[in-house]
Amino acid sequence: MVDARPIGGTNAALEPIGVPGSSFGYNPQIPGLYVARLSVPRAGKYLVVAEPIGGRPIQAVGSLLVKHVTTSPPIGSKAFPSRTPHPRQRAPNAPPSPASTGTWQS
């Protein structure tokens, strides 16, 4: 149980993901993701509590770590190396292989 008072509140909005008919992984049964935008007063660890408006009373809790300085790579920096197969690296008549399996496909 957390005894701290809330520092704020916000509403989440359903935002679409992908482009119908052209995005990898597009699924018409998944209309989007709920996205909430919030500001915090300073760096630190925060608990985020989500609860629906109306419907069955239920809550979800997650932690949010806010750092003093971002750890994201700077704009224009070299991409992190990965072993994602490239179409030209396959045999000429080989069937396409999934690029998201996390293992090298040949």
C-alpha distances in whole Angstrom, upper triangle without the diagonal:
4,6,9,12,13,16,18,19,21,23,24,27,29,31,34,34,38,41,43,45,45,42,41,38,39,38,39,36,33,34,31,28,25,25,23,24,22,23,21,22,22,22,19,16,14,11,13,12,15,16,20,22,23,23,21,17,15,13,13,11,13,14,17,19,21,24,27,30,30,30,32,36,38,40,43,42,43,41,39,42,41,43,43,47,49,52,55,54,54,57,59,59,56,53,50,47,44,43,39,39,38,41,45,47,51
4,6,8,10,13,15,16,19,21,22,26,28,30,33,34,37,40,42,45,45,41,41,38,39,38,38,36,33,33,31,27,24,24,21,22,20,20,17,19,19,19,16,13,11,9,11,11,14,16,19,21,23,24,22,18,16,14,14,11,12,12,15,17,19,22,24,27,27,28,30,34,36,38,41,40,42,40,38,41,41,43,43,47,49,51,54,53,54,57,59,59,56,54,50,47,44,42,39,39,38,42,45,47,51
4,7,9,12,15,17,20,22,24,28,30,32,35,36,40,43,45,48,47,44,44,41,41,41,41,39,36,36,33,30,27,26,23,23,21,20,18,18,19,20,17,15,13,11,13,13,16,18,21,22,24,26,24,20,19,16,17,14,16,15,17,19,20,23,25,28,29,30,32,36,38,40,43,42,44,42,41,44,44,46,46,50,52,54,57,56,57,61,63,63,59,57,54,51,47,46,42,43,42,45,48,51,55
4,7,9,12,14,17,20,22,26,28,30,34,35,38,41,43,46,46,43,42,40,40,40,40,38,35,35,32,28,25,24,21,21,18,17,14,15,16,16,14,13,10,10,12,12,16,17,21,22,24,26,25,21,20,17,17,14,15,14,15,17,17,20,22,25,26,28,30,33,35,37,40,40,42,40,39,42,42,45,45,49,50,53,56,55,56,60,61,62,58,56,53,50,46,45,41,42,41,44,48,50,54
4,6,9,11,15,18,20,24,27,29,32,34,37,40,42,45,45,42,42,40,40,39,39,38,34,34,31,27,24,23,19,19,16,16,13,14,16,17,15,14,12,11,12,12,15,16,19,20,22,24,24,20,19,16,17,15,16,15,16,18,18,21,23,26,26,29,30,34,35,37,41,40,42,41,40,43,43,46,46,49,51,54,56,56,57,60,62,62,59,57,53,51,47,45,42,43,42,46,49,51,55
4,6,8,11,14,17,20,23,25,29,30,34,37,39,42,42,38,39,37,36,36,36,34,31,30,27,24,21,19,16,15,12,12,11,12,14,16,15,13,10,9,9,9,12,14,17,17,20,22,22,18,17,15,15,13,14,14,14,16,16,20,21,24,24,26,28,31,33,34,38,38,40,38,37,41,41,44,43,47,48,51,53,53,54,58,59,59,56,54,50,48,44,42,39,41,40,43,46,49,52
4,7,11,14,16,20,23,25,28,30,33,36,38,41,41,38,38,37,36,36,36,35,32,30,27,24,21,18,15,14,10,9,8,9,11,13,13,13,10,10,10,11,14,16,18,19,22,25,25,21,20,17,17,15,15,14,13,15,14,17,18,21,22,24,26,29,30,32,35,35,38,36,36,39,40,43,42,46,47,50,52,52,53,57,58,59,56,54,50,48,44,42,39,41,40,43,46,48,52
4,7,11,13,17,20,22,25,27,31,33,35,39,38,36,36,35,34,34,34,32,29,28,25,21,18,16,12,11,8,8,8,10,13,15,15,15,12,12,10,11,12,14,16,16,20,22,23,20,19,16,16,15,15,15,14,16,16,19,20,22,22,25,26,29,30,31,35,35,37,36,36,39,39,42,41,45,46,48,51,51,52,56,57,57,55,52,48,46,43,41,38,40,39,43,46,48,51
4,7,10,13,17,19,23,24,28,30,32,36,36,33,34,32,31,31,30,29,26,24,22,19,15,13,10,10,8,9,11,13,16,18,17,16,13,12,10,10,10,11,13,13,16,19,20,17,17,14,14,14,15,15,15,17,17,20,22,24,23,26,26,29,30,31,35,35,37,35,35,39,39,41,40,44,45,47,50,50,51,54,55,55,53,50,46,44,41,39,36,38,38,42,44,46,50
4,7,10,13,15,19,21,25,27,29,32,32,30,31,29,28,28,27,26,23,21,18,16,12,10,7,7,7,10,12,15,18,19,19,18,15,14,11,11,10,11,12,12,15,18,19,18,17,15,15,15,15,16,15,18,18,21,23,24,23,25,25,28,29,29,33,33,35,34,34,37,37,40,38,41,42,44,47,47,48,52,53,53,50,47,44,42,38,37,34,36,36,40,42,44,48
4,7,10,12,16,19,22,24,26,30,30,27,29,27,25,25,24,23,20,18,15,13,9,8,6,8,9,13,15,18,21,22,22,21,17,16,12,12,9,10,9,9,13,16,17,16,16,14,14,15,16,17,17,20,20,23,25,26,25,27,26,29,30,30,33,34,36,34,34,37,36,39,37,40,41,43,46,46,47,50,51,51,48,45,42,40,37,35,33,35,35,39,41,43,46
4,7,9,13,15,19,21,23,26,26,24,25,23,22,21,21,20,16,14,12,9,6,5,4,7,10,14,16,20,22,22,22,21,18,16,12,12,9,10,10,11,14,16,17,17,16,14,13,15,15,17,16,19,19,23,25,26,24,25,24,27,28,28,31,32,33,31,31,34,33,36,34,37,37,39,42,43,43,46,47,47,44,42,38,36,33,32,29,31,32,35,38,39,42
4,6,10,12,16,18,19,23,23,21,23,21,19,19,18,18,14,12,9,8,5,5,7,9,12,16,19,22,25,25,25,24,21,20,16,15,13,13,12,12,15,17,19,19,18,17,16,18,18,20,19,22,22,25,27,27,25,27,25,28,28,28,30,32,33,31,31,34,33,35,33,36,36,37,41,41,42,45,45,45,43,40,36,35,32,31,28,31,31,35,37,38,42
4,7,10,13,15,16,20,20,18,20,18,16,15,14,14,11,8,6,5,4,6,9,12,15,19,22,26,27,27,27,26,23,22,18,17,14,14,13,14,16,17,19,20,19,18,17,19,19,21,20,23,24,27,29,29,26,27,25,28,29,28,30,32,32,30,30,33,32,33,31,33,34,35,38,39,39,42,42,42,40,37,33,32,29,28,26,28,29,33,35,36,39
4,7,10,12,14,17,17,15,17,16,14,14,13,14,11,8,5,5,6,7,10,12,16,19,22,26,27,27,27,26,24,23,19,20,17,18,16,17,20,21,22,23,22,21,19,21,20,22,21,23,23,26,28,28,25,26,23,25,26,25,27,29,29,27,28,30,29,31,28,31,31,32,35,36,36,39,40,39,37,34,31,30,27,26,24,26,27,31,33,33,37
4,7,8,10,13,14,12,14,13,10,11,10,12,9,6,4,7,9,10,14,16,19,23,26,29,30,30,30,29,27,26,22,23,20,21,19,20,22,23,24,25,24,23,22,23,22,24,23,26,26,28,31,30,27,27,24,26,27,25,27,28,29,26,27,29,28,29,26,28,28,29,32,34,34,37,37,36,34,31,28,27,24,23,22,24,26,29,31,31,34
4,7,9,12,12,9,11,10,8,9,10,11,8,7,5,7,10,11,15,17,20,23,26,30,30,30,30,28,27,26,23,23,21,22,21,23,25,25,26,27,25,24,22,23,22,24,23,25,25,28,30,29,25,25,22,24,25,23,25,26,26,23,24,26,24,26,23,25,25,25,29,30,30,33,33,33,31,28,24,24,20,20,18,21,22,26,27,27,30
4,6,9,8,5,8,8,6,8,10,12,10,10,8,11,14,15,18,20,24,26,29,33,33,32,33,31,30,29,26,27,24,26,25,26,28,28,29,31,29,28,25,27,25,27,26,28,28,30,32,30,27,26,23,24,25,23,24,25,25,22,23,25,23,24,21,22,22,22,26,27,27,30,30,30,28,25,21,21,18,18,16,20,21,24,26,25,28
4,6,6,5,9,10,7,10,10,13,12,11,11,14,17,18,21,23,26,29,32,35,36,35,36,35,33,33,30,30,27,29,27,29,30,30,32,33,32,31,29,30,29,30,29,31,31,33,35,33,30,29,26,27,27,25,26,27,27,24,26,27,25,26,23,24,23,23,26,28,28,30,30,29,28,25,22,22,20,19,19,22,24,27,27,27,29
4,6,7,10,10,6,8,8,11,11,10,12,15,18,20,23,25,29,32,35,38,39,38,39,37,36,35,32,32,29,29,28,29,30,30,31,33,32,31,30,32,31,33,32,34,34,36,38,37,33,33,30,30,31,29,29,31,30,28,29,30,28,28,25,25,24,24,27,29,28,31,30,29,28,25,22,22,20,20,20,23,25,28,29,28,30
4,6,9,10,7,9,9,13,14,14,15,18,22,23,27,28,32,35,38,41,42,41,41,40,39,38,35,35,32,33,31,32,33,33,34,36,35,34,33,34,33,35,34,36,37,38,41,39,35,34,31,31,32,30,30,32,31,28,29,29,27,27,23,24,23,21,25,27,26,28,27,26,25,22,19,20,18,19,19,22,25,27,27,26,28
4,7,9,8,11,12,15,15,15,16,18,22,23,26,28,31,34,37,40,40,39,40,39,37,37,34,35,32,33,32,33,35,34,36,37,36,35,33,34,33,34,33,35,35,36,39,36,33,32,28,28,29,27,27,28,27,24,26,26,24,24,21,21,19,18,22,24,23,26,25,24,23,20,17,18,17,17,17,20,23,25,25,24,26
4,6,5,9,11,14,13,13,13,16,19,20,23,25,28,31,34,37,37,36,36,35,34,33,31,31,29,30,29,31,33,33,34,35,33,32,30,31,29,31,29,31,31,33,35,33,29,28,25,25,27,24,25,26,25,22,23,23,21,22,18,19,18,18,21,23,23,25,25,25,23,20,17,17,15,14,14,18,20,22,23,22,24
4,6,9,12,14,13,15,14,16,20,21,24,26,29,32,34,38,37,36,36,34,34,33,31,31,29,31,30,32,34,33,34,35,33,32,29,30,28,30,29,30,31,32,35,33,29,28,25,25,26,25,25,25,24,21,21,21,19,19,15,16,16,16,19,20,20,23,23,22,20,17,14,14,11,11,11,14,16,18,19,18,21
4,6,10,11,10,12,12,14,18,19,23,25,28,31,33,37,37,35,35,33,32,31,28,29,27,28,27,30,31,30,31,32,30,29,26,28,26,28,27,29,30,32,35,33,29,28,25,26,28,26,27,27,26,22,22,23,20,20,17,18,18,18,22,23,22,25,25,24,22,19,15,14,11,12,11,13,16,18,20,19,22
4,7,9,8,10,10,13,16,18,22,24,27,30,33,37,37,36,36,34,32,31,28,29,26,27,26,28,29,28,29,31,29,28,26,28,27,29,28,30,31,33,36,34,30,30,27,28,29,27,28,29,28,25,25,26,23,24,20,21,21,21,25,26,25,28,28,27,25,21,18,18,15,15,14,17,20,22,23,23,25
4,5,6,8,9,12,16,18,22,25,28,31,34,37,38,37,36,34,33,31,28,28,25,25,24,26,27,26,27,28,27,27,25,27,26,29,28,31,32,34,37,36,32,32,29,30,32,31,31,32,31,28,28,28,26,26,23,24,24,24,28,29,27,30,30,29,26,23,20,20,17,18,16,18,21,24,25,24,27
4,5,6,9,13,16,18,22,25,28,32,34,38,39,38,38,36,34,32,29,28,25,25,23,25,25,24,26,28,26,27,25,28,28,30,30,33,34,36,39,38,35,34,31,33,34,33,34,35,34,31,31,32,30,30,26,27,28,27,31,32,31,33,33,31,30,26,23,23,20,22,20,22,25,28,29,28,31
4,6,9,12,15,18,21,25,28,31,34,38,38,37,37,34,32,30,27,26,23,23,21,22,23,21,22,25,23,24,23,25,26,28,29,32,33,36,39,38,35,34,32,34,35,34,36,36,36,32,32,33,30,31,28,29,29,29,33,34,33,35,35,33,31,27,25,24,21,23,21,22,25,28,30,29,32
4,6,8,11,14,18,21,24,28,30,34,35,34,33,31,29,27,24,23,20,20,18,20,21,20,21,23,21,21,20,22,22,25,25,28,29,32,35,34,31,31,28,30,32,31,33,33,33,29,29,30,28,29,26,28,28,29,32,33,32,35,35,34,31,28,25,24,21,21,19,21,23,26,29,28,31
4,7,10,13,16,19,23,26,29,33,34,33,33,31,29,27,23,23,19,19,17,19,20,19,21,23,22,22,20,23,23,25,25,28,29,32,35,34,31,31,28,30,32,30,32,33,33,30,30,32,30,31,28,30,30,30,34,35,34,37,37,36,34,31,28,27,24,24,22,24,26,29,31,31,34
4,7,9,13,16,19,23,25,29,30,29,29,27,25,24,20,20,17,18,16,18,20,20,21,22,21,20,18,20,20,22,22,25,25,28,31,30,27,27,25,27,28,27,29,30,30,27,27,29,28,29,26,28,29,30,33,34,34,37,37,36,34,31,28,27,23,23,20,23,25,28,30,30,33
4,6,10,13,16,20,22,26,27,26,26,24,22,20,17,17,14,15,14,16,19,19,20,20,18,17,15,17,16,18,18,21,22,25,28,27,24,24,22,25,26,26,28,29,29,26,26,28,27,28,26,29,29,31,34,35,35,38,38,38,35,32,29,28,24,23,21,23,24,28,30,31,34
4,7,10,13,17,19,23,24,24,24,22,19,18,14,14,11,12,11,13,16,16,18,18,16,15,13,15,15,17,16,20,20,24,26,26,24,24,23,26,27,27,29,30,31,28,28,30,29,31,29,32,33,34,37,38,38,41,42,42,39,36,33,31,27,27,24,26,27,31,33,34,37
4,7,10,14,16,20,21,21,21,20,17,16,13,13,11,13,13,15,18,19,20,20,18,16,14,15,14,15,14,17,17,21,23,23,20,21,20,23,24,24,27,27,29,26,26,29,28,31,29,32,33,34,37,38,38,42,42,43,40,37,34,32,28,27,24,27,27,31,33,34,38
4,7,10,13,17,18,18,19,17,15,14,11,11,10,12,12,14,18,19,20,19,17,15,14,14,13,14,13,16,16,19,21,22,20,21,20,23,24,24,28,28,30,28,28,31,31,33,32,35,36,37,40,41,42,45,46,46,43,41,37,35,32,30,27,30,30,34,36,37,41
4,7,10,14,16,16,17,16,14,14,12,13,12,15,16,17,21,22,24,22,21,18,16,16,15,15,12,15,14,17,18,19,17,19,18,22,22,22,26,26,29,27,27,31,31,34,32,35,36,38,41,41,42,46,47,47,45,42,39,37,33,31,29,31,31,35,37,39,42
4,7,10,12,13,14,14,12,12,10,12,12,15,17,18,21,24,24,22,21,18,16,15,14,14,11,13,12,15,16,18,16,19,19,22,23,23,27,28,30,28,29,32,32,35,34,38,39,41,44,44,45,49,50,50,48,45,42,40,36,34,31,34,33,37,39,41,44
4,7,9,11,12,13,11,13,12,14,15,18,20,21,25,27,28,25,24,20,19,17,16,14,11,12,10,13,14,15,15,18,18,21,22,23,26,27,30,29,29,32,33,36,36,39,40,42,45,45,47,50,51,52,50,47,44,42,38,36,33,35,35,38,41,43,46
4,6,8,9,10,9,11,11,14,16,19,21,23,26,28,28,26,24,21,19,17,15,13,10,11,8,11,12,14,14,17,18,22,23,24,28,28,30,29,29,33,34,37,37,40,41,44,47,46,48,52,53,54,51,49,45,43,40,37,34,36,35,39,41,44,47
4,7,9,11,11,14,14,17,19,22,25,26,29,31,32,29,27,24,22,20,18,16,13,13,10,12,11,14,15,19,20,23,24,25,29,29,32,31,31,35,36,40,40,43,44,47,49,49,51,55,56,57,54,52,49,46,43,40,38,40,38,42,44,47,50
4,6,9,10,14,15,18,21,24,27,28,32,34,33,31,28,25,23,20,18,15,12,11,8,8,8,11,13,16,18,21,22,24,28,27,30,30,29,33,34,38,38,42,43,46,48,48,49,53,55,56,53,51,48,45,42,39,37,38,37,40,42,45,48
4,7,9,13,14,18,21,24,27,29,32,34,33,31,28,25,22,19,16,13,10,8,5,5,5,9,11,13,16,19,20,22,26,25,27,27,26,30,31,35,35,39,40,43,45,45,47,50,52,53,50,49,45,43,39,37,34,35,33,37,39,42,45
4,6,10,13,16,19,23,26,28,31,32,32,29,26,22,20,16,14,10,8,6,5,7,8,11,13,14,17,21,22,25,28,27,29,28,27,30,31,35,35,39,41,44,46,45,47,50,52,53,50,49,45,42,39,36,33,35,33,36,39,42,45
4,7,10,13,16,20,23,26,29,30,29,26,23,19,17,13,11,7,6,5,6,9,11,14,14,15,18,21,24,26,29,28,30,28,27,30,31,34,34,38,40,43,45,44,46,49,51,52,49,47,44,41,37,35,32,33,31,34,37,40,43
4,6,10,13,16,20,22,25,26,25,22,20,16,14,10,8,6,5,6,8,11,14,16,16,18,19,23,25,27,31,30,31,30,29,32,32,35,35,39,40,43,46,45,46,50,52,52,49,47,44,41,37,35,32,33,32,35,38,41,44
4,6,10,13,17,19,22,23,22,19,16,12,10,7,6,5,6,9,11,14,17,20,19,20,22,25,28,29,33,32,33,31,30,33,33,35,35,39,41,43,46,45,46,50,52,52,49,46,43,40,37,35,31,32,31,35,38,40,44
4,7,10,13,16,19,20,19,16,14,10,8,6,5,6,7,10,12,16,19,21,20,21,22,25,27,29,32,31,33,31,30,33,32,35,34,38,40,42,45,44,45,49,50,50,47,45,41,39,35,33,30,31,31,34,37,39,43
4,7,10,13,16,16,16,13,10,7,6,5,7,9,10,14,16,20,22,24,23,24,25,29,31,32,35,35,36,34,33,35,35,37,36,40,41,44,47,46,47,50,52,51,48,46,42,40,36,35,31,32,32,36,39,41,45
4,7,10,13,13,13,11,8,6,5,6,8,11,13,16,18,22,25,26,25,26,26,29,31,32,35,35,36,34,33,35,35,37,36,39,40,42,45,45,46,49,50,50,47,44,41,38,35,34,30,31,32,35,38,40,44
4,7,9,10,9,7,6,5,7,9,12,15,16,20,22,26,28,30,28,29,29,33,35,35,38,38,39,37,36,39,38,40,38,41,43,44,48,48,48,51,52,51,49,45,42,40,36,36,32,34,34,38,41,42,46
4,6,7,8,7,7,8,9,12,15,18,19,23,25,28,31,32,31,32,31,34,36,36,39,40,41,38,37,40,39,41,39,42,43,44,48,48,48,51,52,51,48,45,42,40,36,36,33,34,35,39,42,42,46
4,7,9,8,10,11,13,16,18,21,22,26,27,30,33,34,33,34,34,37,38,38,41,42,43,41,40,43,42,44,42,45,46,47,50,51,51,54,54,54,51,48,45,43,39,39,36,37,38,42,45,46,49
4,7,7,10,12,15,18,21,24,25,29,30,34,36,38,36,38,37,40,42,42,45,45,46,44,43,46,44,46,44,46,48,49,52,53,52,55,56,55,52,49,46,44,41,41,38,39,40,44,47,47,51
4,6,9,12,14,18,21,24,26,30,31,35,38,39,37,38,38,41,43,43,45,46,47,44,43,45,44,45,43,45,47,48,51,52,51,54,55,53,51,47,44,43,39,40,36,37,39,42,45,46,49
4,6,10,13,16,19,23,25,29,31,35,38,39,37,38,38,41,43,43,46,46,47,44,43,45,43,45,43,45,47,48,52,52,51,54,55,54,51,47,45,43,39,39,36,37,38,41,45,45,49
4,7,11,14,17,21,23,27,29,32,35,37,35,36,36,40,42,42,45,45,46,43,42,44,43,45,43,46,48,49,53,52,52,55,56,55,52,49,46,44,40,40,37,37,38,42,45,46,50
4,7,10,14,17,20,23,26,29,32,34,33,33,33,37,39,40,43,42,43,40,39,41,40,41,40,43,45,46,50,49,49,52,53,52,49,46,43,41,37,37,34,34,35,38,42,43,46
4,7,10,14,16,20,22,26,29,30,29,30,30,34,36,37,40,39,40,37,36,38,37,39,38,41,43,45,48,47,47,51,52,51,48,45,42,40,36,36,32,33,33,36,40,41,45
4,7,10,13,17,19,23,26,28,26,26,27,30,33,34,36,36,37,34,32,35,33,35,34,37,40,41,45,44,44,47,49,48,45,42,39,37,33,32,29,29,29,33,36,38,42
4,7,10,13,16,20,23,25,23,24,25,28,31,32,35,34,35,32,31,33,32,35,34,37,39,42,45,44,44,48,49,49,46,43,40,37,34,33,29,30,29,33,36,38,42
4,7,10,13,16,20,21,20,20,21,24,27,29,32,31,31,29,27,30,29,32,31,34,37,39,42,41,42,45,47,47,44,41,38,35,32,30,27,27,27,30,33,36,39
4,7,10,13,16,18,17,17,19,22,25,27,30,29,30,28,26,29,28,31,31,35,37,39,42,41,42,46,48,48,45,42,39,36,33,31,27,28,27,30,34,36,40
4,6,10,13,15,14,14,16,19,22,23,27,26,27,25,24,27,27,30,30,34,35,38,41,40,41,45,47,47,44,42,39,36,32,30,27,28,27,30,33,36,39
4,6,10,12,11,12,14,17,20,22,25,24,25,24,22,26,26,29,30,33,35,38,41,40,41,45,47,48,45,43,39,37,33,31,28,29,27,30,33,36,39
4,7,9,9,10,12,16,18,20,23,22,24,23,23,26,27,30,31,34,36,39,41,41,42,46,48,49,46,44,41,38,35,32,29,31,29,32,35,38,41
4,5,6,8,11,14,16,19,22,21,23,22,21,25,26,30,30,34,36,39,41,40,42,46,48,49,46,45,41,39,35,32,30,31,29,32,35,38,41
4,7,9,12,15,16,18,22,21,23,23,23,27,28,32,33,36,38,41,43,42,44,48,50,51,49,47,44,41,38,35,33,35,32,35,37,40,43
4,7,9,11,12,15,18,17,20,20,20,23,26,29,30,34,35,38,39,39,41,45,47,48,46,45,41,39,36,33,31,33,30,33,35,38,41
4,6,8,9,12,15,14,17,17,17,20,22,26,27,30,31,34,36,36,38,42,43,45,42,41,38,35,32,29,27,29,27,30,32,34,37
4,6,9,12,15,13,15,14,14,17,19,23,24,27,28,32,33,33,35,39,41,42,40,39,35,33,30,26,25,26,24,27,28,31,34
4,6,9,12,10,12,11,11,15,17,21,21,25,26,29,30,30,32,36,38,39,37,36,32,30,27,24,22,24,22,25,27,29,32
4,7,8,6,9,9,9,13,16,19,20,23,24,27,28,28,31,34,36,38,36,35,31,29,27,23,22,25,22,25,26,28,31
4,6,6,9,10,12,16,18,22,22,25,25,29,30,30,33,36,37,40,38,37,33,32,29,26,25,28,25,28,28,31,33
4,6,9,10,13,16,19,22,22,25,24,27,28,29,31,35,36,38,36,36,32,31,29,25,25,28,26,28,28,31,33
4,7,9,12,15,17,21,21,23,22,25,26,26,29,33,34,36,34,34,31,30,28,24,24,27,25,27,27,29,31
4,6,9,12,15,18,19,22,21,25,25,25,28,32,33,35,34,33,30,29,27,23,23,26,23,25,25,28,30
4,7,9,12,15,16,18,18,21,22,22,25,28,30,32,30,30,27,26,24,20,21,23,21,22,22,24,26
4,6,9,12,13,15,16,19,20,20,22,26,28,30,28,27,24,23,21,17,17,19,17,19,19,21,23
4,7,10,11,15,16,19,20,19,22,26,28,30,27,27,24,22,20,16,16,17,15,17,17,20,22
4,7,9,12,13,17,18,16,19,23,25,27,25,25,22,20,18,14,15,16,13,14,14,17,19
4,6,9,11,15,16,14,16,20,22,24,21,21,18,16,15,11,11,12,10,11,10,13,16
4,6,9,12,14,11,13,17,19,21,18,18,16,13,12,9,10,11,8,8,7,10,12
4,6,10,12,10,12,15,18,19,16,16,13,11,9,6,8,9,8,8,7,9,11
4,7,8,7,8,12,14,15,13,13,10,9,9,6,9,10,10,9,7,7,8
4,5,5,7,11,12,14,12,13,10,10,11,8,12,14,14,13,10,10,10
4,5,6,9,9,11,10,10,8,9,11,10,14,15,16,15,12,11,10
4,6,8,8,11,11,12,11,12,14,13,17,18,18,17,14,13,11
4,7,9,12,10,12,11,11,13,12,16,16,16,14,11,10,8
4,6,8,6,9,8,9,12,12,16,16,16,14,11,9,6
4,6,5,9,10,11,15,15,19,19,20,17,14,11,8
4,6,9,10,13,16,17,21,21,22,20,17,14,11
4,6,9,12,16,17,21,21,22,20,17,14,12
4,6,8,12,14,17,17,19,17,14,11,8
4,6,10,12,15,15,18,16,14,11,10
4,7,9,12,13,15,14,12,9,10
4,6,9,9,12,11,9,6,8
4,6,6,9,9,9,8,11
4,6,7,8,8,8,11
4,6,8,10,10,14
4,5,8,9,12
4,7,9,13
4,6,10
4,7
4
